[in-house]
Amino acid sequence: MNKKIRWGILGAGRIAQKFASDLKLVEDAELFAIASRGKASTEIFAGLYPAALQYDNYKALVQNPEVDVIYIATPHGLHYEHTMLCVQHGKAVLCEKAFALNARQAKEMIAAAQTQQVFLMEALWSKFIPSWQKMMEMTGAGKLGEIKNVLINFGFIPLEPVADRLFNPALGGGTLLDIGIYNVFYALSVLGKPDHIEARMTPAYTGVDEQCAILFRYNNGAMAQLFSSYSTHLATEADISGSKGRVRLTHRFYTPDTTIEFYPGRADAKTVVPVQPTEGFGYHYEARHVGECLRKGLTESPVMTHADTLLLMETMDEIREKAGIRYPADEI
Ligand SMILES: NC(=O)c1ccc[n+]([C@@H]2O[C@H](COP(=O)([O-])OP(=O)(O)OC[C@H]3O[C@@H](n4cnc5c(N)ncnc54)[C@H](OP(=O)(O)O)[C@@H]3O)[C@@H](O)[C@H]2O)c1
């Protein structure tokens, strides 16, 4: 292992730029190389990391023996292909969410990493931010009593050019895999695997879900109501309620910028729960964790495990089946 963890980025789009910027906050990490389908989009990284190698194809990146780990930042419809490319070249991988288009792909990706004995983790960054940890601490400590309800919404109206990826079925377009995944992940984190799932969607012009409404029901009477939309700008907040109180994560609930409010009992008066402030965008937490795993020689994160990823993908498969959301990859 190099003195600093040498990161490669595969796909030089919007999230790749934010991740690269946050890598500067990780003491023992460096952006070593960036690969793009075409040279033009890597140039923006030259300003951020002048020393980084720039490749105009992905294969050259995975073939460089000096790269320790690759962050896959392409659209979700390509995560299977790009993870397989990295893993087959013996590279550790941090793959953006949604990890894959369906659970079948996810299982194959994990099996390939296990065969090659390389590290593989889904970049579910929210699981590493201080506000998520504080929310879990509060909901797990009995402070809310028995949790009976999780109510989450996430919505915005996409503008070009991002709209292309967000509505394209081959790339895994639709709200569920892009933004609804956060709603599902938070509900699973607090309430666990649901006993019953109901879901409906409104199709966009391409057939993917422009809006998706999900209901999780649990045999103990708990429910989660999850709503995602590309037709409206929603509050993008989360409420978690129990018999003794409610926790509210304000606008954008899944980021380090959220404020956590605690409403005890019937009271309207809230307490604002202090959360450690964050530098950067918040992607450095997951990047630092990956570095720690690599230094320990792990092939799986103990925080965002392969089982966590599979539960998320299997839950989203069931939601898609109930709502009638299909991708070309489902037909294989
Ligand atoms: N964790 C988060 O907060 C967060 C936020 C936004 C997005 N994401 C995830 O990150 C992934 C990328 O999202 P993004 O918003 O960064 O997308 P984006 O801006 O469209 O960038 C994706 C990049 O993938 C590469 N690519 C390769 N084949 C492509 C194809 N056929 N069509 C389009 N792009 C292709 C392109 O880079 P090159 O031309 O350089 O090869 C493109 O710039 C998605 O899976 C998304 O869910 C995560």
The ligand as an SDF file (V2000), in Angstrom:
LIG
                    3D

 48 52  0  0  0  0  0  0  0  0999 V2000
  -23.6760   10.6030   -3.4550 N   0  0  0  0  0  0  0  0  0  0  0  0
  -24.3030   11.6550   -3.9550 C   0  0  0  0  0  0  0  0  0  0  0  0
  -24.5910   12.6310   -3.2750 O   0  0  0  0  0  0  0  0  0  0  0  0
  -24.6180   11.6700   -5.4220 C   0  0  0  0  0  0  0  0  0  0  0  0
  -25.0300   12.8670   -6.0230 C   0  0  0  0  0  0  0  0  0  0  0  0
  -25.2460   12.8690   -7.3820 C   0  0  0  0  0  0  0  0  0  0  0  0
  -25.1060   11.6880   -8.1050 C   0  0  0  0  0  0  0  0  0  0  0  0
  -24.7350   10.5470   -7.4860 N   0  0  0  0  0  0  0  0  0  0  0  0
  -24.5730    9.3100   -8.2380 C   0  0  0  0  0  0  0  0  0  0  0  0
  -23.4050    9.4070   -9.0370 O   0  0  0  0  0  0  0  0  0  0  0  0
  -23.6260    8.8360  -10.3120 C   0  0  0  0  0  0  0  0  0  0  0  0
  -23.3040    9.8870  -11.3690 C   0  0  0  0  0  0  0  0  0  0  0  0
  -24.1640   10.9890  -11.2080 O   0  0  0  0  0  0  0  0  0  0  0  0
  -23.7750   12.4670  -11.7640 P   0  0  0  0  0  0  0  0  0  0  0  0
  -24.8740   13.3660  -11.3290 O   0  0  0  0  0  0  0  0  0  0  0  0
  -22.4060   12.8000  -11.4320 O   0  0  0  0  0  0  0  0  0  0  0  0
  -23.9360   12.1950  -13.3190 O   0  0  0  0  0  0  0  0  0  0  0  0
  -23.2600   12.9940  -14.5130 P   0  0  0  0  0  0  0  0  0  0  0  0
  -22.9420   14.3830  -14.1150 O   0  0  0  0  0  0  0  0  0  0  0  0
  -24.1250   12.7630  -15.6970 O   0  0  0  0  0  0  0  0  0  0  0  0
  -21.8520   12.2550  -14.6950 O   0  0  0  0  0  0  0  0  0  0  0  0
  -21.7670   10.9260  -15.0360 C   0  0  0  0  0  0  0  0  0  0  0  0
  -20.4660   10.7380  -15.8210 C   0  0  0  0  0  0  0  0  0  0  0  0
  -20.4210    9.3700  -16.2180 O   0  0  0  0  0  0  0  0  0  0  0  0
  -19.6980    9.2530  -17.4370 C   0  0  0  0  0  0  0  0  0  0  0  0
  -20.4580    8.4300  -18.3930 N   0  0  0  0  0  0  0  0  0  0  0  0
  -19.9990    7.2870  -18.9620 C   0  0  0  0  0  0  0  0  0  0  0  0
  -20.8960    6.7660  -19.8000 N   0  0  0  0  0  0  0  0  0  0  0  0
  -21.9530    7.6100  -19.7980 C   0  0  0  0  0  0  0  0  0  0  0  0
  -23.1900    7.6150  -20.4850 C   0  0  0  0  0  0  0  0  0  0  0  0
  -23.5350    6.6490  -21.3440 N   0  0  0  0  0  0  0  0  0  0  0  0
  -24.0380    8.6300  -20.2600 N   0  0  0  0  0  0  0  0  0  0  0  0
  -23.7240    9.5980  -19.3900 C   0  0  0  0  0  0  0  0  0  0  0  0
  -22.5510    9.6510  -18.6850 N   0  0  0  0  0  0  0  0  0  0  0  0
  -21.6790    8.6600  -18.9010 C   0  0  0  0  0  0  0  0  0  0  0  0
  -19.4820   10.6530  -17.9700 C   0  0  0  0  0  0  0  0  0  0  0  0
  -18.1550   11.0060  -17.6420 O   0  0  0  0  0  0  0  0  0  0  0  0
  -16.9770   10.9610  -18.7140 P   0  0  0  0  0  0  0  0  0  0  0  0
  -17.5300   11.5550  -19.9710 O   0  0  0  0  0  0  0  0  0  0  0  0
  -15.9440   11.7620  -18.0590 O   0  0  0  0  0  0  0  0  0  0  0  0
  -16.5720    9.5520  -18.9110 O   0  0  0  0  0  0  0  0  0  0  0  0
  -20.4100   11.5210  -17.1300 C   0  0  0  0  0  0  0  0  0  0  0  0
  -19.9250   12.8220  -16.9580 O   0  0  0  0  0  0  0  0  0  0  0  0
  -25.0560    8.3250  -10.3220 C   0  0  0  0  0  0  0  0  0  0  0  0
  -25.0780    6.9520  -10.0760 O   0  0  0  0  0  0  0  0  0  0  0  0
  -25.7240    9.0710   -9.1760 C   0  0  0  0  0  0  0  0  0  0  0  0
  -26.7480    8.3340   -8.5190 O   0  0  0  0  0  0  0  0  0  0  0  0
  -24.4820   10.5250   -6.1590 C   0  0  0  0  0  0  0  0  0  0  0  0
  1  2  1  0
  2  3  2  0
  2  4  1  0
  4  5  1  0
  4 48  2  0
  5  6  2  0
  6  7  1  0
  7  8  2  0
  8  9  1  0
  8 48  1  0
  9 10  1  0
  9 46  1  0
 10 11  1  0
 11 12  1  0
 11 44  1  0
 12 13  1  0
 13 14  1  0
 14 15  2  0
 14 16  1  0
 14 17  1  0
 17 18  1  0
 18 19  2  0
 18 20  1  0
 18 21  1  0
 21 22  1  0
 22 23  1  0
 23 24  1  0
 23 42  1  0
 24 25  1  0
 25 26  1  0
 25 36  1  0
 26 27  1  0
 26 35  1  0
 27 28  2  0
 28 29  1  0
 29 30  1  0
 29 35  2  0
 30 31  1  0
 30 32  2  0
 32 33  1  0
 33 34  2  0
 34 35  1  0
 36 37  1  0
 36 42  1  0
 37 38  1  0
 38 39  2  0
 38 40  1  0
 38 41  1  0
 42 43  1  0
 44 45  1  0
 44 46  1  0
 46 47  1  0
M  CHG  2   8   1  16  -1
M  END
$$$$
